Amino acid sequence: MRSKLLILVAVLMMASLFLGACQPSGLEAGAAEKSLTMNLGPGDIPTIDPALGTDTNSIQVAVETFVGLTRQHEVTNEVEPGMATTWDISDDGLVYTFHLRDDVPWVKYDADKGKVVKVQDCNKKDRMVTADDFYYGIIRTLKPETASNYAYVLGMAIKGANEFNIGDTTDPETVGVKVVDENTLEMTFLEPAVYNAAIAGMWVAFPQPSWLIDGDECTEAYGDAWADAGVFESYGPYTLKDWLHDESLTIIANPFWPGMDSAPKPKIGEVTFTMLDWGPALAEYEAGNIEVTDAPLADMDRLKSDPVLSEELGINPYLCTYYYGFNTQAEYVDDVRVRRALSMAIDRQSLIDNVTKGEQTPAQWFSRPGLAGAPTLEKYPDLGVKYDPEAAKASLQEYLDESGMAAEDLDITLMFNTSENHQKIAEAIQAMWKDSLGIEVKVINQEWKVYLETIRSKETPQVYRLGWCLDYADANNFIRENFVLGGSANPGAVDDPTKPEGGISWYNEEFEKGVLDAVKISDPDERMAKYADMEEILVWDDAAIAPIYWYTKVQVTKPTIDRTNSSGGQEYIEKWDIVTE
């Protein structure tokens, strides 16, 4: 009897070893069998190339397939170690030396083998992520020919980066990024800012595979096509499996990701991002085909009253701002009195109560309270712009009297990216402008990828919608990086070098100097006061934008999903799990 028992134990041990050998070594137990479907909203993901991503959907894929030098906690927004386990800061606060881990290989999804495999070099050795890969990624992002719309962030922060990005110098050695050795990278910043470590971890500073983009002796050069399905290589918790443009994108867990506190090994094997408008997505959610989606505005009352769906509805803090930009060079809205009138005529609280219904807060300025340096309503209750229809009428009338026109003569267009939620907001504000000001504003829309190109070009409409979520939790990321000359919402240049081309097309010398001065202020109250002054210029004195509301995240999530809720723009799905009990 004893000998039979020993044989049985031996057989079970051998079977266990065999099964263990077949199981991808880096995945959590059971992860391969778990899959999640999450809706990102209408329109194709514009890109998954970290150098080119500007929108939350593109960046969502980037942060799952790569990990930067540092990583921000998705809830607290504290900067944590990423690929750099530690970093040293010079006494003057300008030079950061990042010490990288050496155990992370580049990977790709092999469709023929049906699994994720390591990438090998010309000597059949695994390609490991090194400081050279970070250096290459940063320099490629900054190269003018890459045409990265987000390179300005590095240009504003890193020594020599802006000059290289705009072509004043062609020598990458002038950029304050240096490879010390295979696992050490040095970055020199322009200012001793508290957010330098966060900028170092942004997606535009992610490594990029030089051998795949430029080619080498054993690899074909794919150029920008390196980020296509079937070609893409990465190293993060997930990598790209499939991309059906305008329909869905699927990422698959990387079994070779070693895991870390800020980015653990995934517990879910595959994640499919769908690209449905919010109404159809909710129908798929209710049918059990989608586990997570934003809530359609049209269904908010039903979601809140339904005994089951109300339990699955989550309304959480979200450090983002919804706003309308004015093309300040366009007819009619080139006058501040018209812009200010349009902004004052928006009844933000009514919009929240009757349209969005997600417990948002009316925004009086741009930088979301809760960010370092951002003004708060407690300290600055009267800052910025509020709903004031009588003052709005007076401001517009002054312009009309001077120009000899009537309100109905104004030919103004409001554009938004295609989405039933944005449409409902646009139509509500359109009605407010008609009722308060007598202006018949035309409302039009474009698909997301095309829309992003339009609002950064000479074709920027008179009024357009955008939202902004944090890249890092500081007012500098909101007000300065968006609205200074060359910023995200204020790109390019026209014949007059003091005015940009695209976006809000706005320049104010006092604002340009003030937001730069704010970076250097160490006293929190003084810094907040400086940003308050700059917000007043932006939303009132020049009324270059109309802030509308400070977001909340309004989503429905199946009870089987054990998740975190990001307070910024992206989720870390490798921290999620699917539970059945």
C-alpha positions in Angstrom: 0.0 0.0 0.0 2.8 2.4 0.9 4.6 1.8 -2.4 1.4 2.5 -4.4 1.0 5.8 -2.4 4.6 6.8 -3.2 4.1 6.1 -6.9 0.9 8.2 -6.9 2.7 11.1 -5.2 5.5 10.9 -7.7 3.1 10.9 -10.6 1.2 13.9 -9.2 4.5 15.7 -8.7 5.6 15.0 -12.3 2.2 16.2 -13.5 2.5 19.4 -11.4 6.0 20.1 -12.9 4.7 19.5 -16.4 1.7 21.8 -15.9 4.0 24.4 -14.3 6.3 24.3 -17.3 3.3 25.0 -19.7 2.1 27.8 -17.6 3.6 31.2 -18.5 6.0 31.9 -15.6 5.2 35.6 -15.2 1.4 35.4 -15.0 -0.6 35.3 -11.8 -2.3 31.9 -11.3 -5.5 31.8 -13.4 -4.8 35.0 -15.2 -4.6 33.5 -18.7 -8.3 32.3 -18.4 -9.6 35.8 -17.4 -10.6 38.5 -19.9 -12.1 41.9 -19.6 -14.0 44.1 -22.0 -13.9 47.9 -21.4 -15.4 50.6 -23.6 -13.2 53.7 -24.4 -15.9 55.6 -26.3 -16.5 56.4 -30.0 -13.7 56.8 -32.5 -10.6 54.8 -33.3 -7.6 55.1 -30.9 -5.5 57.7 -32.8 -2.1 56.0 -32.0 -0.3 53.7 -29.6 3.1 55.2 -30.4 4.2 56.9 -27.1 5.9 59.7 -29.0 2.6 60.6 -30.8 -0.1 60.0 -28.1 -2.0 63.1 -26.9 -5.4 61.8 -25.9 -6.5 59.7 -23.0 -7.3 56.6 -25.1 -3.9 56.5 -26.8 -2.2 57.0 -23.4 -4.3 54.3 -21.8 -2.8 51.7 -24.1 0.7 53.2 -23.7 0.7 53.0 -19.9 -0.3 49.3 -20.0 2.3 48.3 -22.6 5.2 50.4 -21.2 6.3 51.7 -17.8 8.3 54.9 -17.5 11.3 55.8 -15.3 8.7 56.7 -12.6 5.0 56.0 -12.3 2.3 58.0 -10.6 -0.1 56.2 -8.3 -3.4 56.2 -10.0 -5.4 57.3 -6.9 -3.0 59.4 -4.9 -0.9 60.7 -7.9 2.2 60.3 -5.8 5.3 59.6 -7.8 6.6 56.0 -7.3 9.5 54.0 -8.8 8.9 52.6 -12.2 11.7 51.2 -14.4 14.0 53.3 -12.2 14.2 51.7 -8.8 15.8 54.8 -7.3 17.0 58.2 -8.4 19.5 60.8 -7.1 18.9 64.6 -7.3 21.7 67.1 -7.4 22.0 69.8 -4.7 20.6 72.4 -7.1 17.6 70.2 -7.9 18.4 70.2 -11.6 20.2 66.9 -12.3 18.3 63.6 -11.8 20.2 60.3 -12.0 17.9 57.3 -12.6 19.0 53.8 -11.7 17.2 51.3 -13.8 16.3 47.7 -13.2 18.0 45.2 -15.5 15.5 42.3 -15.6 12.9 43.5 -18.1 12.9 42.1 -21.7 11.3 43.5 -24.8 8.4 41.3 -25.9 5.9 41.0 -28.8 2.8 38.9 -29.5 3.5 36.1 -31.9 0.2 35.4 -33.7 1.6 32.2 -35.3 2.5 30.8 -31.9 -0.5 32.3 -30.2 1.5 33.7 -27.3 3.8 36.5 -26.1 7.5 35.9 -26.8 10.7 37.7 -26.0 12.4 39.8 -28.7 15.9 38.8 -29.6 18.8 40.7 -31.1 21.0 39.7 -34.0 23.0 37.4 -31.7 19.8 35.6 -30.6 20.1 37.2 -27.1 17.0 38.6 -25.4 16.8 42.4 -25.9 16.6 43.9 -22.4 15.3 47.4 -21.6 18.3 49.7 -21.1 19.1 53.4 -20.6 19.9 53.6 -24.3 16.3 52.7 -25.1 15.0 55.5 -22.9 17.5 57.9 -24.5 16.4 56.9 -28.0 12.7 57.3 -27.1 13.2 60.8 -25.6 15.3 62.0 -28.6 12.9 60.5 -31.1 9.9 62.2 -29.4 11.8 65.5 -29.6 13.0 65.2 -33.2 11.0 67.7 -35.4 10.4 65.1 -38.0 8.6 62.9 -35.5 6.0 65.7 -35.3 5.1 64.9 -31.7 2.3 67.2 -30.5 3.3 66.4 -26.9 7.0 67.0 -27.2 6.5 70.5 -25.8 6.2 68.9 -22.3 9.8 67.8 -22.5 10.7 71.0 -24.2 9.4 73.0 -21.2 11.2 70.9 -18.7 14.5 69.4 -20.0 17.6 71.5 -20.7 18.1 72.0 -24.5 15.0 70.0 -25.4 12.9 72.8 -26.8 15.7 74.1 -28.9 16.2 70.6 -30.4 12.5 70.1 -30.9 12.0 73.3 -32.8 15.1 72.8 -34.9 17.3 75.5 -33.5 19.9 72.8 -33.0 20.2 69.4 -34.7 22.7 67.9 -32.2 21.0 65.6 -29.7 24.0 66.0 -27.4 22.7 69.4 -26.6 19.6 67.8 -24.9 19.9 67.3 -21.2 19.6 63.5 -21.4 22.7 61.3 -21.0 23.3 57.6 -20.8 25.8 57.0 -18.0 25.9 53.3 -18.4 23.5 50.5 -19.5 21.3 50.9 -16.5 21.8 54.6 -15.5 20.2 57.6 -17.2 20.8 61.2 -16.3 18.4 64.1 -17.0 19.1 67.8 -16.5 16.1 70.0 -16.0 15.6 73.7 -16.5 14.1 74.4 -13.0 14.3 72.6 -9.6 10.5 71.8 -9.9 8.8 69.3 -7.6 7.2 67.6 -10.6 10.4 66.8 -12.5 10.4 63.2 -11.5 6.8 62.9 -12.7 7.6 64.4 -16.1 10.5 61.9 -16.4 7.9 59.1 -16.2 5.5 60.4 -18.8 4.7 58.4 -21.9 6.6 60.8 -24.2 9.7 59.7 -22.3 9.1 56.0 -22.7 11.7 53.8 -24.4 11.0 53.1 -28.1 12.5 50.1 -30.1 15.2 51.7 -32.3 15.9 48.4 -34.1 12.2 48.2 -35.1 11.9 51.9 -36.1 15.2 52.5 -37.8 16.2 48.9 -38.5 19.5 47.1 -37.8 21.5 44.3 -39.5 18.8 41.7 -38.7 15.6 43.8 -38.4 13.5 45.5 -41.0 13.0 49.3 -40.5 9.3 49.9 -40.0 9.4 53.7 -39.2 6.1 54.9 -37.8 4.5 51.6 -38.7 6.3 50.0 -35.8 3.2 50.6 -33.7 0.9 48.6 -35.9 -0.6 45.2 -34.9 1.7 42.4 -35.8 4.8 44.6 -35.6 4.5 46.3 -32.2 7.0 45.5 -29.4 6.9 46.7 -25.8 7.8 45.4 -22.3 5.1 46.5 -19.8 2.4 44.5 -18.0 0.6 44.0 -21.3 1.5 44.1 -25.0 -0.6 44.5 -28.1 -2.4 41.4 -29.4 -4.8 42.8 -32.0 -6.3 46.0 -33.3 -9.4 46.2 -35.4 -9.4 49.8 -36.3 -12.6 51.7 -35.3 -13.9 48.6 -33.6 -11.6 47.3 -30.8 -8.1 46.9 -29.6 -6.9 43.9 -27.4 -3.9 43.8 -25.1 -2.6 40.5 -23.7 -0.7 40.0 -20.4 3.1 39.9 -20.7 4.3 36.7 -18.9 7.8 38.1 -18.8 6.9 41.3 -16.9 8.6 40.8 -13.5 6.1 43.0 -11.6 6.7 45.8 -9.1 4.6 47.6 -6.5 3.5 50.3 -8.9 2.8 47.9 -11.8 2.3 44.3 -10.5 2.0 41.2 -12.7 -1.5 41.2 -14.4 -4.3 39.2 -12.9 -6.4 39.4 -16.1 -5.0 37.7 -19.2 -6.6 39.8 -21.9 -8.3 43.2 -22.0 -10.3 44.3 -25.0 -11.0 48.0 -25.5 -14.2 48.7 -27.5 -14.9 51.9 -29.4 -18.7 52.3 -29.1 -20.7 55.4 -28.3 -21.9 55.4 -24.8 -25.5 54.4 -25.5 -24.7 51.3 -27.5 -22.0 50.5 -25.0 -24.5 50.5 -22.1 -26.7 48.2 -24.1 -23.8 45.8 -24.5 -23.0 46.2 -20.8 -26.6 45.3 -19.9 -26.4 42.3 -22.2 -23.3 41.1 -20.4 -20.8 41.7 -23.2 -18.9 44.7 -21.6 -17.8 44.9 -18.0 -16.9 48.6 -17.8 -18.2 51.7 -19.6 -18.9 55.3 -19.0 -22.5 56.2 -18.4 -24.5 57.8 -21.2 -26.0 61.2 -20.1 -29.4 60.1 -21.5 -29.5 57.2 -19.1 -28.4 58.8 -15.9 -31.8 59.0 -14.3 -32.5 55.3 -15.1 -29.1 54.2 -13.8 -29.6 56.0 -10.5 -33.1 54.6 -10.0 -32.6 51.0 -11.1 -32.0 48.8 -8.1 -29.3 46.8 -9.8 -27.6 49.3 -12.0 -27.5 51.9 -9.3 -25.3 49.6 -7.3 -23.0 49.2 -10.3 -22.8 53.0 -11.0 -19.8 54.7 -9.6 -19.2 58.5 -9.3 -15.6 59.1 -8.3 -13.2 62.1 -8.1 -11.5 62.8 -11.4 -8.9 65.5 -11.8 -10.0 66.8 -15.2 -11.6 69.9 -16.6 -14.2 70.2 -19.4 -14.0 73.4 -21.3 -14.7 75.2 -24.6 -11.8 76.9 -26.4 -12.2 80.0 -28.4 -10.2 80.6 -31.6 -9.3 84.1 -30.6 -8.3 85.0 -34.2 -11.6 83.9 -35.8 -14.4 86.3 -36.8 -16.7 87.6 -34.0 -14.9 85.6 -31.3 -11.7 87.7 -32.0 -13.4 90.2 -29.7 -13.0 89.6 -25.9 -16.5 91.0 -25.2 -18.1 88.3 -27.4 -16.0 85.5 -25.8 -16.8 86.8 -22.3 -20.5 87.0 -23.1 -20.6 83.4 -24.4 -18.8 82.2 -21.3 -21.0 84.1 -18.8 -24.1 82.9 -20.6 -23.4 79.2 -19.7 -25.4 78.1 -16.8 -23.0 75.5 -15.5 -25.0 74.4 -12.5 -28.1 73.9 -14.7 -26.0 71.9 -17.1 -24.9 69.6 -14.3 -28.3 69.3 -12.7 -30.2 68.6 -15.9 -27.8 67.2 -18.5 -24.6 65.6 -17.1 -26.1 64.6 -13.7 -22.8 63.2 -12.5 -22.2 65.5 -9.4 -19.6 67.5 -11.3 -18.6 71.0 -10.0 -19.1 74.2 -12.1 -15.7 75.3 -13.2 -14.8 79.0 -12.7 -11.3 78.6 -13.9 -9.2 75.9 -15.6 -6.8 74.2 -13.2 -8.7 71.6 -11.2 -8.8 72.2 -7.4 -6.8 69.5 -5.8 -3.7 70.0 -7.9 -0.6 71.4 -6.3 -0.7 75.1 -6.8 -4.3 75.3 -8.1 -6.6 77.8 -6.6 -9.5 76.4 -4.4 -13.1 77.6 -4.2 -12.6 78.0 -0.4 -9.8 80.6 -0.9 -10.9 82.1 -4.2 -14.7 81.9 -4.3 -15.0 84.9 -6.7 -12.2 84.0 -9.0 -12.8 83.5 -12.7 -16.1 83.4 -14.5 -19.6 82.6 -13.3 -23.1 82.4 -14.9 -24.4 86.0 -15.2 -26.8 86.3 -18.1 -27.4 90.1 -17.6 -23.7 90.9 -17.6 -23.3 88.6 -20.7 -26.0 90.5 -22.5 -24.4 93.8 -21.7 -21.0 92.6 -22.8 -22.4 91.4 -26.1 -24.5 94.5 -26.7 -21.5 96.7 -26.3 -19.8 94.8 -29.2 -23.0 94.8 -31.3 -23.5 98.6 -30.9 -19.9 99.3 -31.8 -20.0 97.0 -34.9 -23.5 98.0 -36.0 -24.8 94.4 -36.0 -27.6 92.4 -34.3 -27.1 89.2 -32.4 -28.7 87.2 -35.2 -26.0 88.5 -37.6 -23.3 86.6 -35.7 -22.3 83.4 -37.6 -20.6 81.2 -35.0 -19.8 77.5 -35.1 -19.3 75.2 -32.1 -17.5 71.9 -32.9 -17.2 68.8 -30.8 -15.8 65.3 -31.3 -18.5 62.8 -32.2 -20.1 61.5 -29.0 -23.7 61.5 -27.9 -22.6 62.9 -24.5 -20.7 65.8 -26.0 -23.6 66.4 -28.3 -26.1 66.7 -25.5 -23.8 69.2 -23.7 -23.3 71.2 -26.9 -27.0 71.4 -27.6 -27.8 72.5 -24.1 -25.2 75.3 -24.3 -26.4 76.2 -27.8 -29.9 76.7 -26.3 -28.4 78.8 -23.5 -26.7 81.1 -26.0 -29.9 81.4 -27.9 -32.0 82.2 -24.9 -29.6 84.6 -23.1 -27.9 86.3 -26.1 -30.1 85.7 -29.1 -27.2 84.0 -31.0 -27.9 81.1 -33.3 -24.8 79.0 -32.9 -24.3 76.1 -35.4 -23.2 72.8 -33.8 -21.1 70.4 -35.8 -19.0 67.3 -35.0 -16.0 65.3 -36.3 -14.6 61.8 -35.6 -12.0 61.9 -32.8 -8.8 61.4 -34.8 -9.8 63.9 -37.4 -11.0 66.3 -34.8 -7.7 66.4 -33.0 -6.0 67.4 -36.2 -8.6 70.1 -37.0 -8.3 71.9 -33.6 -4.5 72.1 -34.0 -4.6 73.6 -37.5 -5.6 76.8 -39.3 -9.1 75.2 -39.5 -9.7 75.5 -35.8 -13.4 76.4 -35.5 -14.6 79.5 -33.6 -15.6 77.4 -30.5 -14.6 73.8 -29.8 -14.7 71.4 -26.8 -11.9 69.7 -25.0 -11.2 68.1 -21.7 -7.9 68.0 -19.9 -6.8 65.4 -17.3 -3.7 65.5 -15.3 -0.3 64.2 -16.6 1.0 65.0 -13.1 -0.8 66.6 -10.2 0.3 70.2 -10.5 -1.3 73.4 -11.9 1.7 73.8 -14.2 0.5 70.8 -16.1 -2.9 72.4 -16.6 -2.6 76.1 -17.2 1.0 76.5 -18.4 1.4 73.4 -20.5 -1.9 74.0 -22.3 -2.1 77.7 -22.9 1.4 79.2 -23.3 2.6 79.8 -26.9 3.3 76.3 -28.3 1.3 74.5 -25.6 -1.2 71.7 -26.1 -4.2 74.0 -26.7 -2.1 76.8 -28.3 0.2 75.2 -30.9 2.1 76.5 -33.9 2.8 80.0 -35.1 1.3 82.5 -37.6 2.8 85.4 -39.5 2.8 87.4 -36.3 5.3 85.6 -34.2 3.5 86.7 -31.0 0.4 84.7 -31.9 0.0 80.9 -32.4 -1.8 79.0 -35.2 -4.4 76.5 -34.1 -6.2 75.9 -30.8 -7.1 79.1 -29.0 -4.5 81.1 -31.1 -3.8 83.4 -28.2 -0.8 85.2 -26.8 -0.6 87.3 -23.6 2.9 88.4 -22.5 1.9 88.9 -18.8 0.5 85.4 -18.8 3.5 83.8 -20.5 5.8 85.4 -17.9 3.5 84.7 -14.9 3.1 81.0 -15.4 6.8 80.6 -15.8 7.4 82.6 -12.6 4.9 80.4 -10.7 7.2 77.4 -11.3 9.9 79.0 -9.3 7.8 79.9 -6.2 8.3 77.6 -3.3 5.8 79.1 -0.8 2.4 77.2 -1.4 0.2 80.2 -0.7 2.2 82.6 -2.8 2.3 80.1 -5.7 -1.5 79.6 -5.5 -2.0 83.3 -5.6 0.2 83.6 -8.7 -1.8 80.9 -10.5 -5.0 82.6 -9.4 -3.8 85.8 -11.2 -3.0 83.8 -14.3 -6.4 82.0 -14.3 -8.1 85.4 -14.1 -6.2 86.5 -17.3 -7.1 83.3 -19.1 -10.8 82.9 -18.3 -11.8 86.5 -17.6 -9.5 89.3 -18.7 -8.9 87.7 -22.1 -11.6 85.0 -21.9 -9.5 82.7 -24.2 -11.5 79.7 -22.9 -14.8 79.0 -21.2 -14.3 76.5 -18.4 -17.5 74.5 -17.9 -17.1 71.9 -15.2 -14.6 69.9 -13.1 -15.2 66.3 -13.9 -16.2 63.3 -11.9 -15.7 59.8 -13.3 -19.1 58.3 -14.0 -18.9 54.6 -14.9 -20.8 51.4 -14.5 -18.7 48.3 -13.5 -19.9 44.7 -13.2 -19.7 43.5 -9.6 -17.3 40.7 -10.7 -14.6 43.3 -11.4 -12.3 44.1 -8.5 -10.8 47.4 -9.6 -9.1 50.7 -8.6 -10.5 54.0 -9.7 -7.9 56.4 -11.2 -8.3 60.1 -10.3 -6.4 61.1 -13.4 -6.7 60.1 -17.0 -5.7 56.4 -17.1 -6.4 53.2 -15.3 -3.8 50.6 -14.3 -5.7 47.4 -15.2 -2.9 45.2 -14.1 -4.1 46.0 -10.6 -7.6 44.8 -11.4 -9.0 41.3 -11.0 -12.1 39.3 -11.9 -13.7 37.5 -9.0 -16.6 35.0 -9.1 -17.5 34.8 -5.4 
